[in-house]
Amino acid sequence: MQSSQTPPETRYAKSGDVHIAYQTIGNGPLDLVVVPGFISHVEWLWEEPACARFLSRLASFARLILFDKRGSGLSDRVAQVPTLEQRMDDVRSVLDAARSYRAAIIGVSEGGPMSVLFAATYPERTAALVLYGSFAEFSSVATSQELEFVLQFMDTAWGTGLSLLRFAPSMADDERFREWWARFERLAASPGAAMALIRMASEIDIRAVLPAVHTPTLVLHRSGDMNVPVAAGRDMAQQIPGAKYVELDGRDHLPWVGDADAILTEIQGFLTGVRHIPEPERVLATVLFIDMVGSTERAATLGDRFWRDQLEGYYSAVRQELNRFRGREINRAGDGILMAFDGPERAIRCACAVRDAVRQNGIEIRSGLHTGECEVLAGGADVGGIAVHIGSRVAAAAAPGEVLVSSTVKDLVAGSGLQFQDRGLRRLKGVPSKWRLFAAESDATCGWT
């Protein structure tokens, strides 16, 4: 199933003759533009849950503006490597297109120097400046010999995800994340384009500009950053008048990897004066899976038009009962729907109510429920973990019309008046040990108010 998180629409701003891809999300009182590192891809970033969660958190207190620099991602490829001045013009064009006349700027890594230049040049358009994992002079990041090694590596290994050893060492052994990162590299720039951008970055030296920044500035750096040494961040903070410097634990260069909440808390506190207490990353929840019995045969019999009408009626009935029992739709795939509840009794009664409602239209469903600790994903829009997997397997074991629950759910609703029939021990595919399952009685919605 896909997450119910909907990425923002990608639009284009015109900077001279170049089209710059950008997105806006959120409606907070503050405009916040993120200047990415040397490569980016505004749409692919949302495909990684950790990154989507990071961006969603920023959009929770600001109107967030994202863009791809010229030569990268969804923006126009250009014949020549862009200068800092051209990229600064691109930021102005994006802000104008988004009707933002004054914004806070987050400069990430190689995006930091251009953000510094923008803040010093356009103080009237810069509400605040945040620099993360950045540098003023490339020689503080790598020697000429190290630069040549990096270029040779990119020439032969770009697009494989091996660069995670520098960008996010804590995720280097995570196969799913490595595949996402490898595709991010390929989508953001070709090997030759990426090498050209690194060569341009190697010429950056904005040390003389730092004292000219009079915008409120926060400099964030992880002490063990494997890509940009922490000394580079310390030096920037010392040279910018009145800058606040915060050093955080960790080796990862990517801000949404590792203890991302610590970074987000510092940013939000600096920009709004409110230090957000992170939502718990794991919560106890009851997950409910429902899925229509014989949907493929029904679709073939009815034909596309009438099947779509019946499917919409099915969704409408589910939404009505979901609202009644205060549940949340997490995601759906075809006629299968995953829901979450903060109480198992309401989840059972909702499943029974949905079953009874759709039966009036000749539709039969199977339902499965489990209560367990769930991982909170995509800023709270999705849930995952073994509890969700168990709930899915319980649903798969249900007979048509049956509301099947795990023994955990049954034990938690003791005293509710709900009645169950023992369905015995079952082995659930991919789940350790056997689980005792129970079917809720058909009158499980009785007495609910």
Secondary structure in CASP SS format (residue, H / E / C, confidence):
PFRMAT SS
TARGET T0000
AUTHOR 0000-0000-0000
METHOD secondary structure of the structure
MODEL  1
M C 1.00
Q C 1.00
S C 1.00
S C 1.00
Q C 1.00
T C 1.00
P C 1.00
P C 1.00
E C 1.00
T C 1.00
R E 1.00
Y E 1.00
A E 1.00
K E 1.00
S E 1.00
G C 1.00
D C 1.00
V E 1.00
H E 1.00
I E 1.00
A E 1.00
Y E 1.00
Q E 1.00
T E 1.00
I E 1.00
G C 1.00
N C 1.00
G C 1.00
P C 1.00
L C 1.00
D E 1.00
L E 1.00
V E 1.00
V E 1.00
V E 1.00
P C 1.00
G C 1.00
F C 1.00
I C 1.00
S C 1.00
H C 1.00
V C 1.00
E C 1.00
W H 1.00
L H 1.00
W H 1.00
E H 1.00
E C 1.00
P H 1.00
A H 1.00
C H 1.00
A H 1.00
R H 1.00
F H 1.00
L H 1.00
S H 1.00
R H 1.00
L H 1.00
A H 1.00
S C 1.00
F C 1.00
A C 1.00
R E 1.00
L E 1.00
I E 1.00
L E 1.00
F E 1.00
D C 1.00
K C 1.00
R C 1.00
G C 1.00
S C 1.00
G C 1.00
L C 1.00
S C 1.00
D C 1.00
R C 1.00
V C 1.00
A C 1.00
Q C 1.00
V C 1.00
P C 1.00
T C 1.00
L H 1.00
E H 1.00
Q H 1.00
R H 1.00
M H 1.00
D H 1.00
D H 1.00
V H 1.00
R H 1.00
S H 1.00
V H 1.00
L H 1.00
D H 1.00
A H 1.00
A C 1.00
R C 1.00
S C 1.00
Y C 1.00
R C 1.00
A E 1.00
A E 1.00
I E 1.00
I E 1.00
G E 1.00
V E 1.00
S C 1.00
E C 1.00
G H 1.00
G H 1.00
P H 1.00
M H 1.00
S H 1.00
V H 1.00
L H 1.00
F H 1.00
A H 1.00
A H 1.00
T H 1.00
Y C 1.00
P H 1.00
E H 1.00
R H 1.00
T E 1.00
A E 1.00
A E 1.00
L E 1.00
V E 1.00
L E 1.00
Y E 1.00
G C 1.00
S C 1.00
F C 1.00
A C 1.00
E E 1.00
F H 1.00
S H 1.00
S H 1.00
V C 1.00
A C 1.00
T C 1.00
S H 1.00
Q H 1.00
E H 1.00
L H 1.00
E H 1.00
F H 1.00
V H 1.00
L H 1.00
Q H 1.00
F H 1.00
M H 1.00
D H 1.00
T H 1.00
A H 1.00
W C 1.00
G C 1.00
T C 1.00
G C 1.00
L C 1.00
S C 1.00
L H 1.00
L H 1.00
R H 1.00
F H 1.00
A C 1.00
P H 1.00
S H 1.00
M H 1.00
A C 1.00
D C 1.00
D C 1.00
E H 1.00
R H 1.00
F H 1.00
R H 1.00
E H 1.00
W H 1.00
W H 1.00
A H 1.00
R H 1.00
F H 1.00
E H 1.00
R H 1.00
L H 1.00
A H 1.00
A C 1.00
S C 1.00
P H 1.00
G H 1.00
A H 1.00
A H 1.00
M H 1.00
A H 1.00
L H 1.00
I H 1.00
R H 1.00
M H 1.00
A H 1.00
S C 1.00
E C 1.00
I C 1.00
D E 1.00
I C 1.00
R C 1.00
A C 1.00
V C 1.00
L H 1.00
P H 1.00
A H 1.00
V C 1.00
H C 1.00
T C 1.00
P C 1.00
T E 1.00
L E 1.00
V E 1.00
L E 1.00
H E 1.00
R E 1.00
S C 1.00
G C 1.00
D C 1.00
M C 1.00
N C 1.00
V C 1.00
P C 1.00
V H 1.00
A H 1.00
A H 1.00
G H 1.00
R H 1.00
D H 1.00
M H 1.00
A H 1.00
Q H 1.00
Q H 1.00
I C 1.00
P C 1.00
G C 1.00
A C 1.00
K E 1.00
Y E 1.00
V E 1.00
E E 1.00
L E 1.00
D C 1.00
G C 1.00
R C 1.00
D C 1.00
H C 1.00
L C 1.00
P C 1.00
W C 1.00
V C 1.00
G C 1.00
D C 1.00
A H 1.00
D H 1.00
A H 1.00
I H 1.00
L H 1.00
T H 1.00
E H 1.00
I H 1.00
Q H 1.00
G H 1.00
F H 1.00
L H 1.00
T H 1.00
G C 1.00
V C 1.00
R C 1.00
H C 1.00
I C 1.00
P C 1.00
E C 1.00
P C 1.00
E C 1.00
R E 1.00
V E 1.00
L E 1.00
A E 1.00
T E 1.00
V E 1.00
L E 1.00
F E 1.00
I E 1.00
D E 1.00
M E 1.00
V C 1.00
G C 1.00
S H 1.00
T H 1.00
E H 1.00
R H 1.00
A H 1.00
A H 1.00
T H 1.00
L H 1.00
G C 1.00
D H 1.00
R H 1.00
F H 1.00
W H 1.00
R H 1.00
D H 1.00
Q H 1.00
L H 1.00
E H 1.00
G H 1.00
Y H 1.00
Y H 1.00
S H 1.00
A H 1.00
V H 1.00
R H 1.00
Q H 1.00
E H 1.00
L H 1.00
N H 1.00
R H 1.00
F C 1.00
R C 1.00
G C 1.00
R E 1.00
E E 1.00
I E 1.00
N E 1.00
R E 1.00
A E 1.00
G C 1.00
D C 1.00
G E 1.00
I E 1.00
L E 1.00
M E 1.00
A E 1.00
F E 1.00
D C 1.00
G C 1.00
P H 1.00
E H 1.00
R H 1.00
A H 1.00
I H 1.00
R H 1.00
C H 1.00
A H 1.00
C H 1.00
A H 1.00
V H 1.00
R H 1.00
D H 1.00
A H 1.00
V H 1.00
R H 1.00
Q C 1.00
N C 1.00
G C 1.00
I C 1.00
E C 1.00
I E 1.00
R E 1.00
S E 1.00
G E 1.00
L E 1.00
H E 1.00
T E 1.00
G E 1.00
E E 1.00
C E 1.00
E E 1.00
V E 1.00
L E 1.00
A H 1.00
G H 1.00
G H 1.00
A C 1.00
D E 1.00
V E 1.00
G E 1.00
G C 1.00
I H 1.00
A H 1.00
V H 1.00
H H 1.00
I H 1.00
G H 1.00
S H 1.00
R H 1.00
V H 1.00
A H 1.00
A H 1.00
A H 1.00
A C 1.00
A C 1.00
P C 1.00
G C 1.00
E C 1.00
V E 1.00
L E 1.00
V E 1.00
S E 1.00
S H 1.00
T H 1.00
V H 1.00
K H 1.00
D H 1.00
L H 1.00
V C 1.00
A C 1.00
G C 1.00
S C 1.00
G C 1.00
L C 1.00
Q C 1.00
F E 1.00
Q E 1.00
D E 1.00
R E 1.00
G E 1.00
L E 1.00
R E 1.00
R E 1.00
L C 1.00
K C 1.00
G C 1.00
V C 1.00
P C 1.00
S C 1.00
K E 1.00
W E 1.00
R E 1.00
L E 1.00
F E 1.00
A E 1.00
A E 1.00
E C 1.00
S C 1.00
D C 1.00
A C 1.00
T C 1.00
C C 1.00
G C 1.00
W C 1.00
T C 1.00
END
